[in-house]
Amino acid sequence: MGTVILCFILFIPIYAILIWQISNPKDAILWGKRWMYKEEPNVTETAITYTKIASVICIVFLTILFVILFINQL
């Protein structure tokens, strides 16, 4: 049971980053790369859509992983 609680605590920041990527994908794409450009770079709609889909897939995968971990501990 301690493993489940530890994993839950470690998953919280990952979930927060993934939710942030869904709600603000342009900033998430440019996070840590803004210094490379003199002007504000253009982010395409395809890149924004890809970021949102990838974040949703990761959230679903992590949730399934957490549920499997929880079930195995019972």
Long-range contacts (C-beta under 8 A, 24 or more apart in sequence): 1-73, 3-69, 3-73, 4-66, 4-69, 4-70, 4-73, 7-66, 7-69, 8-66, 11-62, 11-66, 14-62, 15-59, 15-62, 18-55, 18-58, 18-59, 18-62, 19-55, 19-59, 21-51, 21-52, 21-54, 21-55, 22-52, 22-55, 22-56, 25-51, 25-52, 25-55
